[in-house]
Amino acid sequence: MIIDQGHAAMSLLLVEDNPADVRLMQEALRASKTKYRLFVANDGEDAMAFLHHRDNYADMPVPDVILLDLNLPRKDGREVLSEIKHDEKLKYIPILVLTTSESIEDIIRCYRDHANCYITKPLSLDKFDEIVRLIEAFWFMTVQLPRMA
């Protein structure tokens, strides 16, 4: 799925299997001050196919930022994170883990595998919107990203 907000300055890959969370992200980003293209992979296998331009993803861009859930079908988000960060062509893409897990083991493992941040999904819509605004302010408007070709 691709959500395009005009001529995009940012390319985001959301790796999320929950359709409700995908819709929440779409709605939160719709109010964004930044132009973007949001790509959605519904599981870890699709995320890796997207990143390696396989199958239906041959013409997809390298995302500027990846928003990664951990609890995914087919290939777990923990595996996806590790594979990306051990791939010479992909390891520079910032990965923001956005998950329901509050497990200290998950947090430690994700940072050990070089996640750029770890965010626990909030339960309320207002808090979710606030987190997306904070992500936007920092990752889209403040930091310099390693734009990949």
C-alpha positions as CSV (number, residue, x, y, z in Angstrom):
1,M,0.0,0.0,0.0
2,I,1.3,3.5,-0.9
3,I,-0.1,6.7,0.6
4,D,1.3,9.7,-1.4
5,Q,1.1,13.2,-0.2
6,G,2.2,15.0,-3.4
7,H,5.8,15.4,-4.4
8,A,7.4,13.6,-1.5
9,A,10.3,14.9,0.4
10,M,10.3,11.8,2.7
11,S,9.9,8.1,2.0
12,L,8.6,6.0,5.0
13,L,8.3,2.3,5.2
14,L,5.8,1.2,7.9
15,V,6.2,-2.5,8.7
16,E,2.9,-3.3,10.5
17,D,0.4,-6.2,10.3
18,N,-2.4,-4.6,12.2
19,P,-4.8,-2.7,9.8
20,A,-6.0,-0.5,12.7
21,D,-2.5,0.7,13.5
22,V,-1.8,1.3,9.8
23,R,-4.9,3.5,9.6
24,L,-3.9,5.3,12.8
25,M,-0.5,6.1,11.3
26,Q,-2.1,7.2,8.0
27,E,-4.4,9.6,9.9
28,A,-1.7,10.9,12.1
29,L,0.6,11.6,9.1
30,R,-2.1,13.2,7.1
31,A,-1.8,16.3,9.3
32,S,2.0,16.3,8.8
33,K,3.8,19.4,7.7
34,T,6.2,17.3,5.8
35,K,5.5,15.8,2.4
36,Y,6.0,12.1,2.4
37,R,5.2,8.8,0.7
38,L,4.1,6.1,3.1
39,F,4.7,2.5,2.0
40,V,3.3,-0.4,4.1
41,A,4.6,-3.9,4.4
42,N,2.3,-6.2,6.3
43,D,4.9,-8.7,7.4
44,G,8.7,-9.1,7.7
45,E,9.0,-11.1,4.5
46,D,7.3,-8.3,2.5
47,A,9.5,-5.7,4.3
48,M,12.7,-7.5,3.2
49,A,11.3,-7.9,-0.4
50,F,10.6,-4.2,-0.5
51,L,14.1,-3.3,0.8
52,H,15.8,-5.7,-1.7
53,H,13.5,-4.6,-4.6
54,R,12.2,-8.2,-5.1
55,D,8.9,-9.4,-6.6
56,N,6.3,-6.6,-6.8
57,Y,8.7,-4.1,-5.2
58,A,11.3,-3.7,-8.0
59,D,10.6,0.0,-8.5
60,M,10.2,1.0,-4.9
61,P,12.6,3.6,-3.4
62,V,14.9,3.0,-0.5
63,P,13.0,4.5,2.5
64,D,14.4,7.4,4.5
65,V,13.0,5.9,7.7
66,I,11.5,2.6,8.7
67,L,8.8,2.3,11.4
68,L,9.0,-1.3,12.5
69,D,6.6,-3.4,14.6
70,L,8.2,-6.4,16.3
71,N,5.3,-8.9,16.4
72,L,4.9,-9.7,12.7
73,P,3.8,-12.8,10.8
74,R,6.1,-14.8,8.6
75,K,9.3,-13.0,9.6
76,D,9.5,-11.4,13.1
77,G,10.4,-7.7,13.4
78,R,13.4,-8.6,15.5
79,E,14.7,-10.7,12.6
80,V,14.0,-7.9,10.2
81,L,15.9,-5.4,12.3
82,S,18.9,-7.7,12.6
83,E,19.0,-8.4,8.9
84,I,18.7,-4.7,7.9
85,K,21.4,-3.6,10.3
86,H,23.8,-6.4,9.1
87,D,23.3,-5.5,5.4
88,E,25.9,-3.1,4.1
89,K,23.5,-1.4,1.7
90,L,20.6,-1.0,4.2
91,K,22.2,-0.6,7.7
92,Y,22.2,3.2,7.5
93,I,18.4,3.5,7.2
94,P,17.1,4.7,10.6
95,I,14.8,2.2,12.2
96,L,12.2,3.3,14.7
97,V,10.8,0.3,16.6
98,L,7.1,1.1,17.2
99,T,5.6,-1.9,19.1
100,T,3.3,-2.9,21.9
101,S,6.0,-4.9,23.6
102,E,7.4,-3.4,26.9
103,S,9.7,-6.3,27.4
104,I,13.1,-5.3,28.7
105,E,14.6,-8.2,26.7
106,D,13.0,-6.8,23.5
107,I,14.3,-3.3,24.3
108,I,17.8,-4.5,25.0
109,R,17.9,-6.7,21.9
110,C,16.6,-4.0,19.6
111,Y,19.3,-1.5,20.8
112,R,21.9,-4.2,20.6
113,D,20.9,-4.7,17.0
114,H,21.2,-1.0,16.4
115,A,17.6,0.2,16.4
116,N,17.7,4.0,16.4
117,C,14.9,4.2,18.9
118,Y,12.3,2.1,20.7
119,I,8.8,3.4,21.3
120,T,6.0,1.5,23.0
121,K,2.7,2.1,21.2
122,P,0.3,4.0,23.4
123,L,-3.2,2.8,24.0
124,S,-5.0,6.2,23.5
125,L,-5.5,7.9,20.2
126,D,-4.3,11.3,21.5
127,K,-1.1,9.8,22.8
128,F,-0.5,8.0,19.5
129,D,-1.0,11.3,17.6
130,E,1.4,13.0,20.0
131,I,4.1,10.3,19.4
132,V,3.7,10.7,15.6
133,R,4.1,14.5,16.0
134,L,7.3,13.9,18.0
135,I,8.6,11.5,15.5
136,E,7.9,14.0,12.7
137,A,9.5,16.9,14.6
138,F,12.7,14.9,15.3
139,W,13.1,12.5,12.5
140,F,11.6,14.4,9.6
141,M,12.4,18.0,10.5
142,T,15.5,18.0,12.8
143,V,18.0,15.3,12.0
144,Q,20.0,14.9,8.8
145,L,19.2,11.5,7.2
146,P,21.5,9.5,5.1
147,R,19.6,9.7,1.9
148,M,20.2,6.5,0.0
149,A,20.0,6.2,-3.8
